[in-house]
Amino acid sequence: MADYPDSDAPPPTRALPDLATVLGIGGALVLILIALVLGGSPGAFFDVPSILIVVLGTLAVTLASFTMKDVGVTGVMLAGTLFQGGRAPRSAALKVLSLADFARKHGVLRFQGQILEGLRDDPFLHKGLALVVDGLPEPDVEAILAQDIHATQQRLARATSVLRRAAEVAPAMGLIGTLIGLVQMLGHLDDPGAIGPGMAVALLTTFYGAILGNVVFLPLAGKLERNGADDTLVRRIYLVGVLSVARKENPRRLEMLLNSALPPAQRVDYYG
């Protein structure tokens, strides 16, 4: 496959854990655990009724606010957030410039076969170039790909809403647990042995709710939004590149268009 377009873009890499997310959330949880251990009684912070109220209660209320499909899509998108595959906007720009340069020299029909098959790891780009090779008019290609981008943005917004709703519900469930614990404690003031468990539920539910909402759900929602913005930019870069190939434009013009969309630090100089 000697005619396959070449570029300075890095080759596809195996998905690796997103270190910023893992170190951020994991580090915060580890610091909390260290503080509990240094306090001398980490076992006192484990209470099954409190966990049931906060964790399962948050899941139930969040599920009631959305659908099973919404929650499932959120789980899938979170898995993509925790594992990154190297889809940087600059790499995407270099990739489409390479493809556009190849199309300029050899024609779009040469994309058929092995080249299109090699792009299956980028379904959006593969879909766009396949439409061009099939001879669809440029406006139709643009409409189809723009609708694809819009649908992806809607899925992202829904998944982010699920996480932000969970971040709101978790402290609220902690407050509900606090009220339950206080009622249990006040109802057994004549029994000193029953005061401790009620107080534990009252305090630990608030503790669990604060951790879930502020240490887990809110950071994940923010990371999902950030990665979604990058993914949208990559798709728009692919859209511009596919339309440029369809119009048989000079790739140097495409380079200028892409650089106008890229952040200054990620702009490319493909033709030197």
C-alpha positions in Angstrom: 0.0 0.0 0.0 2.7 2.4 -1.0 0.2 5.1 -2.2 -1.4 5.4 1.2 -1.2 9.1 2.3 1.5 9.8 4.8 1.7 12.6 7.4 3.4 13.7 10.6 0.4 12.6 12.6 1.2 10.1 15.2 -0.1 6.5 14.6 -3.1 5.3 16.4 -2.3 4.3 20.0 -3.9 1.8 22.3 -6.3 3.4 24.7 -4.6 4.4 28.0 -6.1 5.6 31.2 -6.6 9.3 31.4 -4.0 10.1 34.0 -5.5 13.5 34.9 -8.8 11.9 35.8 -7.3 9.0 37.6 -4.7 11.0 39.5 -7.2 13.8 40.3 -10.2 11.7 41.6 -8.0 8.9 42.9 -5.6 11.3 44.6 -8.4 13.1 46.4 -9.9 9.8 47.6 -6.5 8.6 48.8 -5.9 11.8 50.7 -9.2 11.4 52.4 -8.4 7.8 53.3 -5.0 8.9 54.7 -6.7 11.5 56.8 -9.0 8.8 58.2 -6.2 6.4 58.9 -4.1 9.1 60.7 -7.2 9.9 62.8 -6.9 6.4 64.3 -10.3 5.1 63.6 -11.0 4.5 59.8 -13.5 1.7 60.6 -15.8 4.3 62.2 -16.3 5.8 58.8 -17.8 2.7 57.3 -21.5 2.3 57.8 -23.7 0.1 55.6 -27.0 1.9 56.2 -25.4 5.2 55.2 -24.0 3.7 52.0 -27.3 2.3 51.1 -29.1 5.6 51.6 -26.5 7.7 49.7 -25.2 5.4 46.9 -28.3 3.4 46.0 -30.6 6.4 46.8 -28.6 8.6 44.4 -28.7 6.0 41.7 -32.5 5.5 42.1 -33.3 9.2 42.1 -31.0 9.9 39.1 -32.6 7.0 37.2 -36.0 8.4 38.0 -35.0 11.7 36.4 -33.8 10.1 33.1 -34.2 6.7 31.3 -32.3 3.5 31.4 -30.9 4.3 28.0 -29.7 7.8 29.1 -27.9 6.2 32.1 -26.4 3.5 29.8 -25.1 6.0 27.3 -23.6 8.0 30.2 -21.7 4.8 31.3 -20.4 4.3 27.8 -19.3 7.9 27.5 -17.6 7.8 30.9 -15.6 4.7 29.8 -14.4 6.8 26.8 -13.5 9.6 29.2 -11.4 7.4 31.5 -9.6 6.0 28.5 -8.1 8.3 25.8 -7.1 7.1 22.3 -4.9 10.1 21.2 -7.6 12.0 19.1 -6.0 15.4 19.3 -7.2 18.2 17.1 -3.7 18.8 15.6 -3.4 15.1 14.7 -6.8 15.2 13.1 -5.8 18.3 11.0 -2.6 16.6 9.8 -4.6 13.5 8.9 -7.1 15.3 6.8 -4.4 17.3 5.1 -2.6 14.1 4.2 -5.8 12.7 2.8 -6.6 15.9 0.9 -3.1 15.9 -0.6 -3.5 12.3 -1.7 -6.9 13.0 -3.3 -5.4 16.0 -5.1 -2.7 13.9 -6.6 -4.5 10.6 -7.3 -8.3 11.4 -7.2 -10.9 10.4 -4.7 -11.6 7.1 -6.3 -8.2 5.8 -5.1 -9.6 5.9 -1.6 -11.6 2.8 -2.3 -10.5 -0.5 -0.8 -7.6 -0.6 1.6 -7.4 3.2 2.4 -11.1 3.4 3.4 -10.7 0.2 5.4 -7.7 1.7 7.2 -9.9 4.6 8.4 -12.5 2.4 10.2 -10.9 3.4 13.5 -12.3 6.9 12.8 -15.9 6.1 11.9 -16.9 9.8 11.3 -14.0 10.4 8.8 -14.6 7.0 7.2 -18.3 7.8 6.7 -17.5 11.2 5.2 -15.0 10.0 2.7 -17.1 7.0 1.8 -20.0 9.4 0.9 -17.6 11.4 -1.3 -16.3 8.3 -3.0 -19.9 7.2 -3.6 -20.5 10.5 -5.5 -23.0 12.2 -3.2 -23.4 15.9 -3.9 -21.4 18.1 -1.5 -24.5 19.7 0.2 -25.8 16.2 1.0 -22.5 15.2 2.5 -22.4 18.3 4.6 -25.9 17.8 5.8 -25.4 14.2 6.8 -22.1 14.9 8.7 -23.5 18.0 10.3 -26.5 16.0 11.6 -24.0 13.4 12.9 -22.2 16.1 14.9 -25.4 17.5 16.2 -26.6 14.0 17.4 -23.2 13.4 19.1 -23.5 16.8 20.9 -27.0 15.9 22.1 -25.7 12.6 23.5 -22.9 14.4 25.3 -25.3 17.0 26.8 -27.6 14.3 28.0 -24.7 12.3 29.6 -23.4 15.5 31.3 -26.9 16.2 32.6 -27.1 12.7 34.2 -23.8 13.3 36.0 -24.7 16.8 37.2 -28.1 15.5 38.4 -26.3 12.8 40.4 -23.9 15.5 41.8 -27.0 17.4 43.0 -28.8 14.3 44.4 -25.9 12.9 46.4 -25.6 15.7 49.0 -29.5 15.8 49.1 -29.6 12.1 49.9 -26.9 12.7 52.5 -29.2 15.3 54.1 -32.1 12.9 54.1 -29.9 10.3 55.8 -28.9 12.9 58.4 -32.5 13.5 59.2 -33.2 9.8 59.5 -30.2 9.4 61.8 -31.3 12.3 64.0 -34.9 10.9 64.3 -33.5 7.5 65.2 -31.2 9.0 67.8 -33.9 11.2 69.4 -36.3 8.3 69.5 -33.9 6.3 71.7 -32.5 8.9 74.1 -33.5 6.5 76.9 -31.2 3.9 75.4 -27.5 5.0 75.3 -26.6 2.0 73.2 -28.9 3.2 70.3 -27.7 6.7 70.2 -24.4 5.9 68.6 -25.7 4.1 65.4 -28.2 6.9 64.9 -25.5 9.5 65.2 -23.3 7.5 62.8 -26.1 7.5 60.1 -26.7 11.2 60.6 -23.1 12.2 60.1 -21.8 9.6 57.6 -24.6 10.1 55.1 -23.6 13.8 54.8 -20.0 12.7 54.5 -20.7 10.2 51.8 -23.0 12.6 49.9 -20.4 15.3 49.9 -17.7 13.0 48.6 -19.9 11.5 45.8 -21.1 14.8 44.6 -18.0 17.0 44.8 -15.1 14.5 44.4 -16.6 12.0 41.9 -19.7 13.2 39.9 -18.8 16.9 39.3 -15.2 16.3 38.2 -16.4 13.5 35.8 -19.1 15.8 34.4 -16.4 18.5 33.8 -14.0 16.1 32.1 -16.8 14.7 29.9 -17.6 18.3 28.8 -14.0 19.0 28.1 -13.4 15.8 26.1 -16.7 16.4 24.3 -15.5 19.8 23.2 -12.3 18.3 21.8 -14.3 15.5 20.0 -16.6 18.1 18.4 -13.6 20.1 17.2 -12.1 17.0 15.7 -15.3 16.2 13.9 -15.6 19.7 12.6 -12.0 19.4 11.3 -12.9 16.2 9.5 -16.0 17.8 8.1 -14.0 20.7 6.6 -11.5 18.2 5.2 -14.1 16.0 3.6 -15.9 18.9 2.0 -12.5 20.2 0.7 -11.8 16.8 -0.8 -15.3 16.8 -2.3 -14.8 20.3 -3.9 -11.3 19.2 -5.1 -9.8 22.3 -3.5 -6.1 23.0 -3.2 -4.9 21.4 0.2 -3.0 24.6 0.9 -6.3 26.4 1.2 -7.6 23.6 3.5 -4.5 24.2 5.7 -5.5 27.8 6.2 -9.1 26.9 7.0 -8.0 24.3 9.5 -5.5 26.7 11.2 -8.3 29.2 11.6 -10.3 26.7 13.6 -7.4 25.3 15.6 -6.1 26.9 18.8 -2.8 28.8 18.2 -0.6 26.2 20.0 -2.0 23.4 17.8 -1.8 25.0 14.4 -0.1 23.0 11.6 2.5 23.8 9.0 2.0 20.7 6.7 3.7 22.2 3.6 6.6 23.8 5.5 
